[in-house]
Amino acid sequence: MLDDHQHRLTDRLSDPGLLPGRGDFPAEGRLAVRDPATGDVVAQVAVSTEAGARAAVDAAQAAFPGWSALLPQHRAAILHRWHALILEAREDLARIMVAEQGKPIGEARGEIDYAASFVQFYAEEALRPNIEGVTSHLPDAEMELWREPVGVAALVTPWNFPCAMITRKAAAALAAGCTVVIHPSAETPLSALALAVLAQRAGFPAGVVNTVIGDAAAIVGQWTADPRVRALSFTGSTEVGRLIYRQSADTVKRLVMELGGHAPFIVFEGADLDRAVAEAVKAKFATSGQDCLGANRFYIHRPLYDAFCARFTAAVEKLTLAPGMQDADLGPLIHERQIAKQQAHVADALAKGARLLTGGEVALDLGPLFYRSTVLADVPDEAAIMSEETFGPVAALSPFETEDEVIARANATEYGLIAYVHSLDPRRIYRVSRALQFGMVAVNRTKVTGAPIPFGGMKQSGLGREGARQGLEAFTEIKYLCRDWA
């Protein structure tokens, strides 16, 4: 049965059935889901621990033979129905996301479209041929390579993109023929539960899609130790990624990890300054700065530095801050730890010689989780913000003198997810793009992601790729067949 809080949330939805009263697996308590904008409890969700995690794998393992044996076009048809249902529920899914994550409603609607695009893409990829011929090096032998689903796949997703991170992983795994067990962040379980309702309506057989809410350490720890879980895809911090990596060693799992980022944003002399400023605002403040792709370090060529600082600050001061349903430019941060990190990074930078150009404080008139968009200038490399992921609305600006200098500074990090470059010199663009040690490079733009591209990073920003054909291949094994008809 739904509690009073959840009744109030379902009153805002055209389809209250998107929020089930309980899950499918053994529950051992309740989790309060709070609205970051108000602190109000919007739902109480049943949570599981090890028993629920094991039951989910039991269900997925039992369903795997039937699901993997389906003709690809049958799996594709179910994925297409899931895609259609997600789009039909777009407004309700966006409202659920605002209630538990806090992002502006316009961004939430955009995320639903983004999430649905992965389901559509992988519904179509499911139909691609998966048998390749090999030129034989042996007499009278025929050779083939088969791609087969790896088995049960565990998917562990974060709170900042509570729908898109599920569909980017799940659609690929399901198209490949895997069954899935999903653990969403405790901050944002409602979006995951709503997607699970839509998956059931789309016609996925019982046990193919399983969602388990609860304590991450207990649930994910159970899955890393379970040899039946053959693949694990995780999006989250590098610190937690390292832990999962170690825990998965004994069962030698296939791992896909999208971990932390610390993106440099580099503006060279001769760049289109107005465009660079506009793109810098997007790169820093989307999702209220709570984005692994968010630019953290802004390196500006000395001749442009003063002009960039002035124009960028003016643009940032125009950004609006409000609860998500008011559709401002920024919403609240997810919890108190994010506020504390912004405050610590700003204080540290100022103590080390940086200048505060705007912001730098909590907007207490709105609530304790609203942090004003902030710009710091002359930030030295020794400041914590230049080496640690801020994951919030604080931009750190620093000048540079030469191309070689800025490449060295940009690469001086354990992270390697994305870098942003602004220049109109094609030879410089080529040189710098090749020299930057990042899995993705955006040149004169910010938006680069989408279902058809392989998303992922280098160094300690992750393993493998999500999206594109590579995202499906991560959930398959290659079987080599050598056949003699004699």
Secondary structure as the mmCIF struct_conf table of DSSP 4:
data_model
#
loop_
_struct_conf.conf_type_id
_struct_conf.id
_struct_conf.beg_label_comp_id
_struct_conf.beg_label_asym_id
_struct_conf.beg_label_seq_id
_struct_conf.end_label_comp_id
_struct_conf.end_label_asym_id
_struct_conf.end_label_seq_id
HELX_RH_AL_P HELX_RH_AL_P1 ASP A 4 THR A 10
TURN_TY1_P TURN_TY1_P1 ASP A 11 ARG A 12
BEND BEND1 SER A 14 SER A 14
HELX_RH_3T_P HELX_RH_3T_P1 PRO A 16 LEU A 18
BEND BEND2 LEU A 19 LEU A 19
BEND BEND3 GLY A 21 ARG A 22
BEND BEND4 ASP A 24 PHE A 25
BEND BEND5 GLY A 29 GLY A 29
STRN STRN1 ARG A 30 ARG A 34
TURN_TY1_P TURN_TY1_P2 PRO A 36 THR A 38
STRN STRN2 VAL A 41 ALA A 46
STRN STRN3 SER A 48 SER A 48
HELX_RH_AL_P HELX_RH_AL_P2 GLU A 50 ALA A 69
BEND BEND6 LEU A 70 LEU A 70
HELX_RH_AL_P HELX_RH_AL_P3 PRO A 72 GLU A 88
TURN_TY1_P TURN_TY1_P3 ALA A 89 ALA A 89
HELX_RH_AL_P HELX_RH_AL_P4 ARG A 90 GLN A 101
HELX_RH_AL_P HELX_RH_AL_P5 ILE A 105 GLU A 125
TURN_TY1_P TURN_TY1_P4 ALA A 126 LEU A 127
BEND BEND7 ARG A 128 ARG A 128
STRN STRN4 ILE A 131 VAL A 134
BEND BEND8 HIS A 137 LEU A 138
TURN_TY1_P TURN_TY1_P5 PRO A 139 ASP A 140
STRN STRN5 GLU A 142 PRO A 149
BEND BEND9 GLY A 151 GLY A 151
STRN STRN6 VAL A 152 VAL A 156
BEND BEND10 TRP A 159 PHE A 161
TURN_TY1_P TURN_TY1_P6 PRO A 162 CYS A 163
HELX_RH_AL_P HELX_RH_AL_P6 ALA A 164 ALA A 176
TURN_TY1_P TURN_TY1_P7 GLY A 177 GLY A 177
STRN STRN7 THR A 179 HIS A 183
TURN_TY1_P TURN_TY1_P8 ALA A 186 GLU A 187
HELX_RH_AL_P HELX_RH_AL_P7 PRO A 189 ALA A 202
TURN_TY1_P TURN_TY1_P9 GLY A 203 GLY A 203
HELX_LH_PP_P HELX_LH_PP_P1 PHE A 204 PRO A 205
TURN_TY1_P TURN_TY1_P10 ALA A 206 GLY A 207
BEND BEND11 VAL A 208 VAL A 208
STRN STRN8 VAL A 209 THR A 211
STRN STRN9 GLY A 214 GLY A 214
HELX_RH_AL_P HELX_RH_AL_P8 ALA A 216 ALA A 225
TURN_TY1_P TURN_TY1_P11 PRO A 227 ARG A 228
STRN STRN10 VAL A 229 THR A 235
BEND BEND12 GLY A 236 GLY A 236
HELX_RH_AL_P HELX_RH_AL_P9 THR A 238 GLN A 247
TURN_TY1_P TURN_TY1_P12 SER A 248 VAL A 252
STRN STRN11 ARG A 254 GLU A 258
STRN STRN12 ALA A 263 VAL A 267
TURN_TY1_P TURN_TY1_P13 GLU A 269 GLY A 270
BEND BEND13 ALA A 271 ALA A 271
HELX_RH_AL_P HELX_RH_AL_P10 LEU A 273 PHE A 285
HELX_RH_3T_P HELX_RH_3T_P2 ALA A 286 GLY A 289
TURN_TY1_P TURN_TY1_P14 CYS A 292 LEU A 293
STRN STRN13 ALA A 295 HIS A 301
HELX_RH_AL_P HELX_RH_AL_P11 ARG A 302 GLU A 317
TURN_TY1_P TURN_TY1_P15 LYS A 318 LYS A 318
STRN STRN14 LEU A 321 LEU A 321
HELX_RH_3T_P HELX_RH_3T_P3 GLY A 324 GLN A 326
BEND BEND14 ASP A 329 ASP A 329
STRN STRN15 LEU A 330 LEU A 330
BEND BEND15 ILE A 334 HIS A 335
HELX_RH_AL_P HELX_RH_AL_P12 GLU A 336 ALA A 351
TURN_TY1_P TURN_TY1_P16 LYS A 352 GLY A 353
STRN STRN16 ARG A 355 THR A 358
BEND BEND16 GLU A 361 GLU A 361
STRN STRN17 VAL A 362 VAL A 362
TURN_TY1_P TURN_TY1_P17 LEU A 364 LEU A 366
TURN_TY1_P TURN_TY1_P18 PRO A 368 LEU A 369
STRN STRN18 TYR A 371 TYR A 371
STRN STRN19 THR A 374 ALA A 377
BEND BEND17 ASP A 378 ASP A 378
TURN_TY1_P TURN_TY1_P19 ASP A 381 GLU A 382
BEND BEND18 ALA A 383 ALA A 383
HELX_RH_3T_P HELX_RH_3T_P4 ALA A 384 MET A 386
TURN_TY1_P TURN_TY1_P20 SER A 387 SER A 387
BEND BEND19 GLU A 388 GLU A 388
BEND BEND20 GLY A 392 PRO A 393
STRN STRN20 VAL A 394 PHE A 400
HELX_RH_AL_P HELX_RH_AL_P13 GLU A 403 ASN A 411
BEND BEND21 THR A 413 GLU A 414
BEND BEND22 LEU A 417 LEU A 417
STRN STRN21 ILE A 418 HIS A 422
BEND BEND23 LEU A 424 LEU A 424
HELX_RH_AL_P HELX_RH_AL_P14 PRO A 426 ALA A 435
BEND BEND24 LEU A 436 LEU A 436
BEND BEND25 GLY A 439 GLY A 439
STRN STRN22 MET A 440 VAL A 443
BEND BEND26 ASN A 444 ASN A 444
BEND BEND27 THR A 446 THR A 446
TURN_TY1_P TURN_TY1_P21 ALA A 451 PRO A 452
BEND BEND28 ILE A 453 ILE A 453
STRN STRN23 PHE A 455 PHE A 455
BEND BEND29 MET A 458 MET A 458
HELX_RH_3T_P HELX_RH_3T_P5 LYS A 459 SER A 461
STRN STRN24 GLY A 462 LEU A 463
BEND BEND30 GLY A 464 GLY A 464
STRN STRN25 GLU A 466 GLU A 466
BEND BEND31 GLY A 467 GLY A 467
HELX_RH_AL_P HELX_RH_AL_P15 ALA A 468 GLU A 473
TURN_TY1_P TURN_TY1_P22 ALA A 474 PHE A 475
STRN STRN26 THR A 476 ARG A 483
#
